[in-house]
Amino acid sequence: MGPKVSLSSLKDVEYHLKLAAKHDVVVDLLDSLRLAMSIAIAGINYTPEKGFQGKSQRFAEGVALNEGLKKRRRHEEARGLASAFRVMLCFIVGVVLFLLLVSSYAVAYDGVCKSNWPLTPRPHSVSVTEFGAVGDGKTLNTVAFQNAIFYLKSFVDKGGAQLYVPAGRWLTGCITLTSHLTLFLEKDAVILGSQDYSHWDIVDPLPSYGRGIEVPGRRYRSLISGQNLTDVVITGNNGTIDGQGSVWWEQLNAHSLNYSRPHLVEFVGSDNIVVSNLTFLNAPAWNIHPVYCSKLLVQNITVQSPPTSPYTSGIVPDSSDHVCIENSNISMGYDAVVLKSGWDEYGIAYGKPTSHVHIRRVRLQSSSGSGLAFGSEMSGGISSVLAENLHVHDSLIGVELKTARGRGGYIQDIFVSNVHMENVQQGIKVTGQCTSHPDDGYDPHALPVVSDITFMDVVGVNITTAGIFSGIDESPFTSLCLSNLSFNVTADPSTSWVCANVLGSSVNVSPEPCPELQNSSSSPSSDCFISSHPNSQVAVL
């Protein structure tokens, strides 16, 4: 008598399908895939005309998994052969479907960068010079910019409009944009942020932060900003937006700021935003800050601040979703690209995560921070992030996940792959030891969750420390997956990994990681499932 056929061989595949169901790309497929595998096991054919039918009279009756597999009539002489065939078929179908889900996972994130973005030409265009702007680098042009934008509002329901900035140096204070607008900077056009504080508006703090980042209370408005907008493009023929931030850096270092520093570009509660083909220089604080936004494309830009500029960050998606960052070169004093989602009790209360972010083909440099960072303000949660094809050079840290007691929130479902690091002090850092808080009202018992983090295909040259993984006693970081990592460390390899309060798995990692990251297992019940392919890749869903 052949082996008894049951659904037990389906359980491992079903387990990973359930894990994959956390990603909305496969939720709709889950039931239909289980149905397909059930049909394969039962040896049942399906046609639209005749419905479900057995392959022969020996297998005459079967139904889908959802209704349970009913008793089938069996002939003893054929049962062994048929059972073996069905088990083999189940295995093949399961593997194929699982790989299909892995592919779908990648395609879903790739789709963020392949969405239809509003790049069609505007039917109406005016030059800022038509409103009295003078590009001599001395004349203040704030009124000219705002008058031009006010005029272009009349074209909102007529396909939108373009504000053209010709070659020249255009000094201005804060500029507020409108919907269905393209701000286009011609080659050799430079928008200069005024260094006179009185030319910058003062606004309320963001609700998910509760106060200014650097100073309690209010903050300066960004140089270019918009709130509750849709369909906005900031682009050009490699024009430049220069924040002239040195006066702000001096104020921060001297602890003499009255309000928190402004950013270069900030969108609040907006969607369908494109920033492309420009150079951003010398931001007072952050360069591009989308907060509470959806559907943002940042591509083909250069972002630079001096190595000594304090806490200047490049691109900062904050409580935003469906973000694509690609084909850019970013060099900062602090974090080059950093994902955030609110600060302690204010971020927890606001409750808006950052999710569905795709970062690819970017070159990153950070003098005192990280090439790619998550947090530390992440109280609304950060999840569903794919970062690939990164080059991090001459930086303090390559990739960093940072949080603290009191943050709450989570950092989950992060996939970082194909990273090349060169001249980096700390290759990977995952820490729960940050200490900054907005005020004394934070809850020290609000512990963050860090789990399901994958680092794959990472090569580091001239690295001081391969990895620092430091979780929180009461909330250890789990399901940390390392696959195909190679660090050329300058220190003693035996001390190149530092670990505490973490649990993860690893395969093909050099130097050998600490024991906490060697809990390798292929069991479906393990904290971290690693599937090694011939080219040492890992699939984590």
Stockholm file with secondary structure:
# STOCKHOLM 1.0

chainA/1-541         MGPKVSLSSLKDVEYHLKLAAKHDVVVDLLDSLRLAMSIAIAGINYTPEKGFQGKSQRFAEGVALNEGLKKRRRHEEARGLASAFRVMLCFIVGVVLFLLLVSSYAVAYDGVCKSNWPLTPRPHSVSVTEFGAVGDGKTLNTVAFQNAIFYLKSFVDKGGAQLYVPAGRWLTGCITLTSHLTLFLEKDAVILGSQDYSHWDIVDPLPSYGRGIEVPGRRYRSLISGQNLTDVVITGNNGTIDGQGSVWWEQLNAHSLNYSRPHLVEFVGSDNIVVSNLTFLNAPAWNIHPVYCSKLLVQNITVQSPPTSPYTSGIVPDSSDHVCIENSNISMGYDAVVLKSGWDEYGIAYGKPTSHVHIRRVRLQSSSGSGLAFGSEMSGGISSVLAENLHVHDSLIGVELKTARGRGGYIQDIFVSNVHMENVQQGIKVTGQCTSHPDDGYDPHALPVVSDITFMDVVGVNITTAGIFSGIDESPFTSLCLSNLSFNVTADPSTSWVCANVLGSSVNVSPEPCPELQNSSSSPSSDCFISSHPNSQVAVL
#=GR chainA/1-541 SS CCCCCCSGGGHHHHHHHHHHTTSHHHHHHHHHHHHHHHHHHHTEEEETTTEEEESSGGGCCCCCGGGCCCCCCCCHHHHHHHHHHHHHHHHHHHHHHHHHHHHHHHHHHHHHHTSCCCCSCCSEEEEGGGGTCCCEEEEECHHHHHHHHHHHGGGGGGTCEEEEECSEEEEESCEECCSSEEEEECTTEEEEECSCGGGSCEECCCTTTSSCSSSSSCEECCSEEEESCEEEEEEESSEEEECCTHHHHHHHHTTCCSSBCCCSEEEESCEEEEEESEEEECCSSEEEEEESCEEEEEESCEEECCTTSTTCEEECCBSCEEEEEEEEEEEESSCSEEEBCCCHHHHHHHCCCEEEEEEEEEEEEESSSEEEEECSSCTTCEEEEEEEEEEEEEEEEEEEEECCTTCCSEEEEEEEEEEEEEEEEEEEEEECCCCCCSSTTSCTTCCCEEEEEEEEEEEEEEEEEEEEEECBTTBCEEEEEEEEEEEEESSCGGGSEEEESEEEEEEEEESCCCGGGCCCCCCTTSSSCCCCCTTCCCCCC
#=GC SS_cons         CCCCCCSGGGHHHHHHHHHHTTSHHHHHHHHHHHHHHHHHHHTEEEETTTEEEESSGGGCCCCCGGGCCCCCCCCHHHHHHHHHHHHHHHHHHHHHHHHHHHHHHHHHHHHHHTSCCCCSCCSEEEEGGGGTCCCEEEEECHHHHHHHHHHHGGGGGGTCEEEEECSEEEEESCEECCSSEEEEECTTEEEEECSCGGGSCEECCCTTTSSCSSSSSCEECCSEEEESCEEEEEEESSEEEECCTHHHHHHHHTTCCSSBCCCSEEEESCEEEEEESEEEECCSSEEEEEESCEEEEEESCEEECCTTSTTCEEECCBSCEEEEEEEEEEEESSCSEEEBCCCHHHHHHHCCCEEEEEEEEEEEEESSSEEEEECSSCTTCEEEEEEEEEEEEEEEEEEEEECCTTCCSEEEEEEEEEEEEEEEEEEEEEECCCCCCSSTTSCTTCCCEEEEEEEEEEEEEEEEEEEEEECBTTBCEEEEEEEEEEEEESSCGGGSEEEESEEEEEEEEESCCCGGGCCCCCCTTSSSCCCCCTTCCCCCC
//
